[in-house]
Amino acid sequence: MGVTIRESFSKRRCAVDLSRLMSLFRCRSLKESIETRDNNYTVVRFFLSASVIFFHAFALSGNKTLHNPTNRFLWPVTDMGGLAVGLFFFLSGLFVSQSYIGDPNIFRFVAKRFLRIFPGLFVCLLVTSILAVLFDDPRHAILHFTSASFYKYITDNARLHLNWFISGIFSNHSYQAINGSIHTLPLEWKMYMIMAAASGLGFLGSRRLIAGTALILIMVALAPPSFTVGANFIFDADYSRSAGALFFLGMLAFSLSRLIYVPWWCAVGLSCAALLTNGTAHIALFYLTAVGWTIYLGEARWLTRLIQPRTDLSYGIYIYGWPIQQIILTIFGRNLGPYQLTLAALPVAAMFAFASWHLIERPAIRVGHGLNRMKEFTLRQPGMPALLTVILLFILCLTALYAAAK
């Protein structure tokens, strides 16, 4: 009888273990995965930002004997950097739509988007420009710190008027740009403003309205420029139409999130379909495959059990990556190989991103969360004093630097 009980217990335990194992591979809906912290989108964003550093390493390195090995798989549709940026925009559209539905107030929406981008960007511009001068030309540091070019670089980029250079800095590098990564931020801000405008017109009042609006915006983004002349000022870069379309696709995915399931076999099937097609069908299936794998990896329970970081380093790595790579080339030589440059720059950029998250980004996000308790946008509501303080400090710092640039 004792043997029978032990066998019964052993079988029950095996059944439980098998059930737990199978649950790791059960596919959740997109809605289930994004409404909880039990997902992997922080990990996905980290690898996307790391891939941008790897992509830039081949352009920045003076060693041109090596080529990016991913080009053979992605070209001629896109490249590694373009794909990473596109998927960033997709995830942005997805989660910004979720944020809007959670608090559908146009003023608080714009305030929270401002807090997410500008405080971290401003500190990054200030810190990296100082470091660039100190490492690249320390003997003339005072001259650079008192030059208009130094302050103009910070003030221009802090208001998303792109300015790549500080006169005399990185002049011997393959690219003299202090920070080439920030070129996508104006488009990101434009996407937020489009959502704000759509909200003001009443086009984002429900998931169905978001779906319809997103479909229209996708068609506008993918239409030939000659048909959408009025929108060309939005899509003013070679990557902007595809990135914008992916942002709007993220909005659409959010609105249909309860219906979207992407098991591993579906992602594999999309990959095979992309490989077997060409032309426009291949391009469409290529991006759908990339989005499919992103959603699958974002919700996969087996990956959640392996790693689940709470610190989102992706934005910090993205904006610090390029200037850190430039500084490393200054220290170790311009002919440093792209693989060595990536291995050296990624941990340093992650360190700056960690500091940025804990000292700048997360406090700013908390100010934004404080705005959620506001029924009306009034001075006496929680979060408003902190928001006004951040905006006032930003304006004062920008004004002081702008005066120095004159």
C-alpha positions, 0 to 999 in steps of 0.5 A: 500500500505504501508503494502504491501511495508513493507511486500515486504521489510521484505521478501527481508530482510529474503531472504538476511539473509537466503542467508548469513546464507547459505553462511556460510555453502557453501563448498569452494575448498581447493584452494580457502581456502588456497589462502586467509587469510579467513580460519581457519588453524591457529586455527586448528594448535593451537588446534593440538599443544594444543593436544600435550601438553595434550597428553604429560601431561599423560606421564610426570605426576607422577600421573599414575592413569589417562589415556588419554581418547582418546586412546579408539578411536584412538588405535591401529592405533595411539594415540593423539600425533601421530595423531596431529604430522601427521596432522602437517606434512600434513599441512606442506606439503600443505603450503610449497608446496604453498610457493614453487610454489609462489617462485620456487627457490631452494636457497630461498626455503631452506633459508625460511625453515631455517628461519622458524625453526632454529631462534625460535628453538635456542631461545627456547633451550637457554631460556628453558634450563636456566629456567630449571636450575633455577627452578630445581636446583637453588642452583647449577645454576652456576655449571650447567651454566658452565658445558659442558652438558648445552652447549652441550644440546643447540648446539646439538639440535640447529643443530638437533642432538637430545640430551635430557638431561642436567646432573642433571636436572629433574633427579627425574621426570618420564622423564628427557628429557628437551624437548621431543617435538623437536624429530619431527624437524629432520624429518621435515627438511628432508622433506624440503630437499627432496623437495629441491632435487626434485626441483633441479631435476626438479620434482616440476616445475608444479602442475602436476609434484608435484602430480606425485612426491608426489604419488611416495614419498607416495609409498616409505614412505609406502613401507616395509623397506626391499624394501626401504633400501636407504630411511631408514635413512630418516624414522628412527623413528617409526612414521616417515613413517606415518608422511612422507606419510602425508607430501607428501599427503599434497603436493598431496593435494596442487597440486589437491587443485582446485578439492578438496571439503570436505563438512561436510557430506563427512567428516561424511561419511569418519568417518562412513566408517572408523568405519565399516572397519578393517585392512589396509582399516581401517588405510587408512580410519582413516587417510583420515578421519582425513585429511578430517576433517582438510580440512573441519574445515580449510575452514569452513566459520562458524568457520571463523566468530567465531574466526580468529587469526592473530598470529600463536602460534602453533610452539611456543606452540609445542616447548615450551610445554614440557619444560614448563610442566617439570618446572611446575612439578618442582614447583607444584610437580611431582604428579600433575595430567595430567588435571591440568598440561595441564591447567597450562602449556597451557597458559604459553606455549602460552605466550612464543609462543606469544613472540616467534612469535612477537620477533623471528618467524615473523621477520624471516619470514619477512626476508624470504618474502624479499627474494621473491623480489630477481630475483637472489641470490645476495648480493645486492638484498633486503632481502639478508643482513638480511638473512646473518645477521641471519645466521651469528648470528646463527653461531656465537652463536652456535660456542660460545656455542660449545666452552663452551661445550668443 
